[in-house]
Amino acid sequence: MRPNRLETDPSPARPAAEDRSRPAPGPGSSTRTPSPRPGPLPMAGNSALSAAADRTEPPVISEFMQTALANPGLISLAAGFVDQESLPHQDAARVAAEILGDPVEGRRALQYGTTNGDLGLRRQLVALLERNELVHAGTFEGLESRVVVTTGSAQLLYLVAEALLDPGDIVLVEAPTYFVFLGVLETRGARAIGVAIDEGGMRLDALEATLKSLEARGELDRVKLIYTVAEHSNPSGISLAESRRGPMVELARRWSRRHRIHILEDAAYRGLNYEGDEPSSVWRHDPEGETVILARTFSKTFSPGMKLGFGVLPADLVRPVVSLKGNHDFGTTNLTQLILARVLADGTYERHVEGLRAMYRRKRDAILGALAGEFAPIDGAVTWTRPRGGMFVWLAAPVGVDLGTRGAVLARCLERGVLYIPGSFSFPAEPGPVPTNYARICFGVAGESDLIEGVGRLAAALADCMDPVA
Ligand SMILES: Cc1ncc(COP(=O)(O)O)c(C=O)c1O
């Protein structure tokens, strides 16, 4: 067992995020260990693996979920699940019964559908975008031909990476970013390079500086994508400032030389805003529809179990993405598509989201109140973001306090019965070094009293470990 493993984790060993510092694969390179000389069968199992499978590590989050399951009484502020009580089982049951009770609709729901998704649903998605972007009905007429329905937005992110990236290609990401997408890039053999953020999200001066230094090193042509979790980011809780959205599109266009640099706007938490309106999406700042790929999902605002997402793609990416999806599954589950189409059409969806906002706002306030109360005595030493939406708070301890998998704080937290996600998972290896003094805490799952108790335990664990640094 590697020293950085969580003690209770039964899953196969993987290097810690801190080990992401290994060099990224270059074009045609492989991180595989050379095969041993031929010997008697059966051989050691993984010699048959593809390079992509070999370099793909098990998902970070599964270790933490195993740990939570194995430790009843542990308060998990780790997994980014949604609130269990909020799941709309009655609405889903009613609409599923309506569909399945109708012989024509019921049979349609139980049949295969089309690879790009049900046309009725895609029209509803366009209407939803019109409502979200505060434009008149009909403004996005015809957009359904550029909408692809996917099995969660995770599939869309994967398909986009598959469509655009070869090994050695470069993706510029927020530092910190959504660690699952870093896993996708690892599988593709692509290089993720982090761009600094501030309270307005990705810093455009830092983005430009990164592009300039890549140009100086002759690597600009490898840059394919800028990835941003623009709304209430996972993991930081920060949104991309409205004033940066148009300029980010302009910047991507300006640096697109031999080929286009796309922006992948991951709007997984759009709709979960607890203070004021959300700004127009980055996608809306690209009227030509050539630069921005918009990824949306109903996992956070309706049901992750239905696993329904969608993408709005530049016209020339529709065919490749749909062709690749054909190889994955030739279409997302028809029944869930028809359920979503109905709840969108009859207003159930938006009523549900309204209720979620009120519920998560209370939880957000509870965790922020607990953080302020617990950390008041060590005034300013520990800081955290104050998200206006979503379900994550990003916590920073003083440099030198190790919140990573090898650090004392996580071990103390496990002893005290609370779990968080080490922030180090959310940083790519480049430009490095990966900081270890951050944590992602999620207020989606735990109830208000557990959130308060969990923050108390976290603060106590941190106090145990911070004395020597103070
Ligand atoms: C930022 C972000 N993007 C995408 C996803 C994928 O969600 P799904 O595939 O369920 O739509 C998640 C889920 O946690 C997320 O946090």
PDBQT file of the ligand as one rigid body, heavy atoms in Angstrom, charges set to zero:
ROOT
HETATM    1  C1  LIG A 501     -18.044  20.747 -12.990  1.00  0.00    +0.000 C 
HETATM    2  C2  LIG A 501     -18.749  19.479 -13.326  1.00  0.00    +0.000 A 
HETATM    3  N1  LIG A 501     -18.887  19.149 -14.610  1.00  0.00    +0.000 NA
HETATM    4  C3  LIG A 501     -19.494  18.019 -14.979  1.00  0.00    +0.000 A 
HETATM    5  C4  LIG A 501     -20.006  17.142 -14.046  1.00  0.00    +0.000 A 
HETATM    6  C5  LIG A 501     -20.621  15.865 -14.543  1.00  0.00    +0.000 C 
HETATM    7  O1  LIG A 501     -21.897  15.645 -14.121  1.00  0.00    +0.000 OA
HETATM    8  P1  LIG A 501     -22.923  14.733 -14.920  1.00  0.00    +0.000 P 
HETATM    9  O2  LIG A 501     -22.146  13.821 -15.816  1.00  0.00    +0.000 OA
HETATM   10  O3  LIG A 501     -23.678  14.006 -13.883  1.00  0.00    +0.000 OA
HETATM   11  O4  LIG A 501     -23.739  15.668 -15.730  1.00  0.00    +0.000 OA
HETATM   12  C6  LIG A 501     -19.895  17.440 -12.680  1.00  0.00    +0.000 A 
HETATM   13  C7  LIG A 501     -20.374  16.513 -11.645  1.00  0.00    +0.000 C 
HETATM   14  O5  LIG A 501     -20.057  16.589 -10.501  1.00  0.00    +0.000 OA
HETATM   15  C8  LIG A 501     -19.245  18.649 -12.321  1.00  0.00    +0.000 A 
HETATM   16  O6  LIG A 501     -19.080  18.999 -11.045  1.00  0.00    +0.000 OA
ENDROOT
TORSDOF 0
